[in-house]
């Protein structure tokens, strides 16, 4: 699945962080799927001592947030500021997922306690719970630079709905005709992105521009997941082929580019900064991808 060879690997002090700088070949879309190549560099992001690391969000300062599983199997959120890792645990939580960060450092995500699953915002160590009235599951996936929070919720055993939270004012987002909708990203211009299940069970990505929905399907894919968007309108996600393998991608104005970590069994692109730095997960490792000029 990887399309290029690793050029070098760097082990930083104390073995706390392994960075693998990888030259990569990635591709843009044709009728059978993305093809034409572009160069860039992958950096592996692994929380020290973790068995699994997922990099989920990145801001223009390069701060990365995500989730890791420790050696006991417990799930924690984290931040990575230029190689300095900090654990994020909502007080009293059974587990914590950090999923998004904006350019002023506000972090959002999800935690679980004995009462269910809740969204949260972390403002420099001060946690605020995000609840949707009546919901048994709430996840906050992203936050714009204006403080608009987006995510998904579920009431009982019912359908999954997307939502926006604009300073405490909630609105549900459901793609017309969808059976389930997830809202995963929002930018400072109010462009909302996510994915949905149609009535046949097929998964499609979408954009929502002030209530106008547009479906995103990577050519040749059996499923398309849209996970994030930056202020330039660059979209990231993953697509699945008939083989069942997931490949990361970017979508810039309808031009698709595949992102595969070299040698990995699968790649998922999850977040993108305003500078175009992309983060995600492949196998059990997080990664950052910087596209070459």
C-alpha positions as a printed Julia matrix, in Angstrom:
293×3 Matrix{Float64}:
   0.0    0.0     0.0
   2.87   2.35    0.62
   4.05   4.05   -2.59
   7.55   5.15   -1.56
  10.55   4.14    0.49
  11.51   5.48    3.91
  14.46   7.87    3.57
  15.51   8.13    7.21
  14.42   7.46   10.8
  15.29   9.63   13.79
  15.16   8.46   17.41
  14.87  11.44   19.74
  16.36  11.69   23.23
  15.46   9.03   25.77
  13.45   7.02   23.27
  10.4    9.13   24.13
   9.43   9.83   20.55
  10.29   8.1    17.32
  10.07  10.28   14.22
  10.18   8.59   10.85
  10.7   11.08    8.03
   9.46   9.37    4.93
   9.52  10.55    1.36
   6.18   9.71   -0.25
   4.43   9.48   -3.55
   0.72  10.3    -3.46
  -1.88  10.61   -6.18
  -4.68  12.65   -7.79
  -8.03  11.43   -9.15
  -9.01   9.62  -12.3
 -12.16   7.7   -13.18
 -10.76   4.55  -11.53
  -9.47   6.35   -8.45
  -6.68   8.76   -7.53
  -3.47   8.4    -9.57
  -1.04  11.35  -10.34
   1.88  11.81   -7.91
   3.02  14.52   -5.55
   5.83  14.46   -2.98
   5.9   15.01    0.75
   7.22  13.82    4.08
   5.63  11.66    6.76
   6.54  11.93   10.44
   5.43   9.19   12.81
   3.71  10.46   15.97
   3.77   7.9    18.79
   2.94   8.77   22.39
   5.78   7.46   24.58
   5.04   3.93   25.8
   1.71   3.69   23.97
   0.58   0.57   22.17
  -1.57   2.59   19.73
  -1.54   6.28   18.8
  -4.06   8.19   16.67
  -3.28  11.78   15.62
  -6.67  13.43   15.09
  -6.2   17.19   14.83
  -3.56  19.83   14.13
  -3.58  23.64   14.18
  -1.47  26.13   12.25
   1.06  26.3    15.11
   1.7   22.59   14.62
   0.06  21.49   17.88
  -1.28  17.95   17.43
  -4.04  16.34   19.46
  -5.16  12.75   19.5
  -5.69   9.56   21.41
  -3.44   6.8    22.68
  -3.82   3.45   24.38
  -1.4    2.76   27.23
   0.17  -0.56   28.19
  -2.78  -1.38   30.49
  -5.32  -0.82   27.7
  -6.63   2.5    29.02
  -7.5    5.23   26.49
  -6.24   8.82   26.96
  -6.19  12.01   24.98
  -2.94  13.87   24.33
  -1.33  16.98   22.93
   1.98  17.02   21.08
   3.68  20.42   20.97
   6.81  19.97   18.86
   7.57  16.59   20.44
   6.53  17.5    24.01
   3.64  15.17   24.86
   1.0   15.85   27.52
  -1.81  13.48   28.54
  -5.39  14.78   28.55
  -7.76  13.02   30.96
 -11.13  14.54   31.81
 -11.37  14.29   35.63
 -13.34  11.21   36.68
 -13.54   9.83   33.15
 -13.2    6.15   32.3
 -11.48   7.18   29.07
 -10.82  10.35   27.09
 -10.49  11.0    23.32
  -9.01  14.32   22.14
 -10.27  14.86   18.59
  -9.86  18.47   17.46
  -7.94  21.68   18.17
  -8.3   25.21   16.8
  -5.69  27.88   16.21
  -6.06  29.4    19.7
  -5.57  26.01   21.35
  -9.14  25.06   22.29
  -9.4   21.25   22.31
 -12.57  19.19   21.9
 -13.32  15.51   22.13
 -15.28  12.84   23.94
 -15.12  11.11   27.33
 -17.0    8.31   29.0
 -18.15   7.97   32.58
 -20.71   5.79   34.33
 -23.51   7.97   32.96
 -22.62   7.64   29.29
 -20.57   9.35   26.58
 -20.13  13.11   26.59
 -18.47  15.77   24.48
 -16.0   18.14   26.09
 -14.02  21.31   25.51
 -10.63  21.83   27.14
  -9.62  25.46   27.54
  -6.05  25.37   28.91
  -6.91  22.63   31.4
 -10.42  23.82   32.26
 -12.93  21.23   31.04
 -16.51  21.96   29.97
 -18.95  19.16   29.18
 -20.91  19.4    25.92
 -24.35  17.82   26.14
 -27.21  17.56   23.68
 -30.56  17.39   25.51
 -31.78  13.79   25.79
 -28.72  12.28   24.12
 -27.0    9.17   25.49
 -23.92   9.69   23.3
 -22.27  12.98   22.35
 -18.94  13.4    20.58
 -17.34  16.76   19.73
 -15.1   16.27   16.69
 -13.89  19.75   15.78
 -13.93  23.42   16.75
 -13.46  26.4    14.45
 -11.38  29.47   15.25
 -14.68  31.26   16.0
 -15.55  28.63   18.62
 -18.2   26.77   16.62
 -18.18  23.13   17.75
 -19.4   20.26   15.59
 -19.98  16.6    16.33
 -22.5   13.8    16.51
 -25.08  12.56   18.99
 -27.47   9.68   19.52
 -30.62   9.41   21.59
 -31.12   5.91   22.99
 -30.78   3.33   20.24
 -31.89   5.71   17.52
 -30.12   7.2    14.52
 -26.88   9.17   14.75
 -27.24  12.88   14.01
 -24.7   15.6    13.39
 -24.81  18.85   15.34
 -23.35  22.32   15.6
 -22.94  24.2    18.86
 -22.62  27.95   18.42
 -21.98  29.32   21.91
 -24.51  26.97   23.49
 -27.08  27.11   20.69
 -27.46  23.63   19.21
 -28.69  22.72   15.74
 -29.09  19.22   14.32
 -27.55  18.43   10.94
 -28.95  15.51    8.96
 -28.06  14.94    5.32
 -31.4   14.63    3.45
 -32.3   10.96    2.99
 -29.47   9.72    5.23
 -30.02   7.07    7.89
 -27.07   8.33   10.01
 -25.0   11.53    9.81
 -21.64  12.4    11.39
 -20.3   15.96   11.36
 -16.52  15.81   11.67
 -15.15  19.21   10.67
 -15.86  22.93   10.36
 -13.74  25.87    9.24
 -13.81  29.56   10.06
 -16.03  30.27    7.03
 -18.73  27.95    8.35
 -18.06  25.13    5.87
 -19.14  21.89    7.55
 -17.97  18.43    6.49
 -18.69  14.85    7.49
 -20.07  11.57    6.19
 -23.39   9.74    6.09
 -25.02   6.38    5.46
 -27.57   6.32    2.65
 -30.68   4.09    2.63
 -28.67   1.21    1.11
 -25.98   1.43    3.8
 -23.33   2.98    1.53
 -21.06   5.6     3.13
 -20.55   8.98    1.46
 -18.74  12.15    2.43
 -20.46  15.53    2.29
 -20.08  19.26    2.63
 -22.73  21.57    4.09
 -22.55  25.2     2.99
 -25.22  27.0     5.0
 -27.73  24.2     4.46
 -26.73  23.26    0.9
 -25.43  19.69    0.94
 -23.02  18.23   -1.6
 -21.99  14.56   -1.67
 -18.31  13.65   -1.92
 -17.4   10.26   -3.39
 -13.8    9.39   -4.27
 -13.88   7.86   -7.78
 -13.87   4.06   -7.64
 -14.39   3.89   -3.86
 -16.99   1.73   -2.14
 -17.05   4.12    0.84
 -15.85   7.7     1.43
 -15.32   9.21    4.9
 -14.7   12.97    5.18
 -12.95  13.81    8.44
 -11.71  17.4     8.37
 -11.42  20.73    6.54
  -9.17  23.77    6.87
  -9.8   27.45    6.23
  -8.58  27.1     2.62
 -11.3   24.52    1.98
  -8.87  21.59    1.79
 -10.73  18.43    2.83
  -9.2   15.24    4.24
 -10.54  11.77    4.9
 -10.23   8.17    3.83
 -11.77   6.04    1.12
 -12.27   2.29    0.94
 -11.85   0.11   -2.11
 -13.54  -3.24   -2.86
 -10.5   -4.9    -1.25
 -11.61  -3.45    2.09
  -8.41  -1.39    2.43
  -8.6    2.26    3.59
  -6.5    4.97    1.91
  -6.16   8.55    3.09
  -7.0   11.41    0.72
  -7.22  15.14    0.31
  -9.81  16.94   -1.81
  -8.9   20.43   -3.0
 -11.64  21.84   -5.21
 -12.67  18.4    -6.43
  -9.1   17.24   -7.13
  -8.47  14.1    -5.08
  -5.03  13.11   -3.82
  -4.33   9.77   -2.16
  -2.13   9.68    0.95
  -0.69   6.28    1.86
   1.92   5.87    4.58
   4.67   3.8     2.95
   4.46   0.14    3.97
   1.3    0.56    6.04
  -1.67  -1.81    5.82
  -4.1    1.14    5.87
  -4.04   4.93    6.12
  -6.66   7.34    7.46
  -6.26  11.13    7.1
  -8.16  12.77    9.97
  -7.16  16.41   10.44
  -5.6   19.25    8.42
  -4.1   22.59    9.46
  -4.45  25.88    7.61
  -0.87  25.31    6.37
  -1.91  21.99    4.83
  -0.22  19.72    7.37
  -2.23  16.5     7.61
  -2.48  14.13   10.57
  -4.01  10.7    10.92
  -3.33   7.07   11.71
  -1.87   4.05    9.95
  -1.67   0.62   11.52
  -1.07   1.44   15.23
   0.78   4.73   14.72
  -0.14   8.36   14.32
   1.41  10.41   11.55
   1.91  13.94   10.27
   2.23  14.53    6.53
   3.72  17.69    5.05
   3.24  18.02    1.3
   6.29  19.03   -0.71
   6.45  22.16   -2.82
